Amino acid sequence: MVTMLTGVFAMSSLLCFYLLSIMLHNKRHPILLPIIHGGIVVLALSMVIRYATNTGPANTEGLVLFLLAAFGGVLLIYKDIHEQQAPRWLVISHSLISTLGMLFLVLSSLNLF
């Protein structure tokens, strides 16, 4: 289960960092890219919720970080739909929080946390 979660989040992270590089260069991204990224994240987040509820309270840190990142992603999608420029701090913090969530997930699955 953890291997599959890591793989799904790795795919999502690749799209996330590609989107991050486009947004930091003030370029317009392809319209389907955030939709694909969001779909993968919804799948991965539902898997994390199931994993965290089955394994106990030791994995809640990663889940909380992923939920915070998802909230930031919803704000970014809102800005995108209304064709507003997303603030750089929001784009960067969304990426960093999700990366920390993945790190917590991997460390707790290896019993290192």
N, C-alpha and C positions, 0 to 999 in steps of 0.2 A: 504494500500500500504506500509506504513512504517513497519507494523508488518511483512509482507512478506519479505521486504528488510532485516529487522533485522534477521529473521530466515535464510535467504539464506547466509547472511554474518556470522552468527553464525556457520553454517555448514562449511563455508570456513575457518573461524578462527580456528575451531577445527583441520582441516587438516593442516592449517598453523603452528600451535603450535606443532603438532606432527612432521611435517617436520623439524621445528626449533630444536626440541629436538634431532632428529636423526642427523642433520647436526652439531650441537654443540658437539656431542659425536664422531664426525669424523667417522660415520658409513655410509654405502651406503644405500640409501632409495630405496624402491620398485619403479620400473620405471613408473607404472601407477599412483602413488600418485600425483606427480606434474601435470600430465595431467588432472586428476579428479579435483584437486584444481583449475587449470587454467580454466577449463570449467565452474565450479561454479562461479568463479570470473567474467568471461566474461558475464555470465547471470546476475549476481548481478550488475555489472558496467553498463550494458545497462539499467537496471531498475533504477539505481541511476541517470543516465543521463536524463531519461524520467521524473523522479520525480523532479529533480532540474529544468528542463526547464518548468515544469507545475506549480511549486510552486513559482517561482520567484528567485530573487538574494539572498534570505536569506540562501539558502542551497548550495551556491557555495563553501564554505570552505571545506565541506566534499567531494564534487566532486573533487576539486583540489587535496586534500590529496589522494583520491583513485586513481586518475590518476598518481600521483607520485609513489604510491605503485605499480601500474600496470607496470610502466616503470622499476622499480626495479625488478619486477617479470619477465619481458622480459629479463633483463640482467641475472637473475638467470637461466632461461631456456636456454639461449645461452651458459652459462658456463656448464650447465648440458649436453647439446647436444654435446659439444666439449670435454666432460669428463675432465673438468678442475675443480679444487677445488674453490668453491665460497668463497670470502672473508667473514669473520665473520661479519664485520661491515655492509656489504650489506644485509646479511641474517637478522641480528637483526634490522637494520633500516627499511627494508621492512615490517617486522612484526609490529614494533612500529608505522610506518606511517599509515598502514592500520587500526590498532587499534584506533589511533587518528581520522581517517576518520569516523569510525563507531561511535565513541563517539560524534563527531560533528553532524553526521546524527541524532542520537537519541535525542541529546539535542535540535537541531533546530526543530525537529518534535514535541517535547513537548513544544515548544515556551519558552525554558529556555535559549536560546542563542540569 
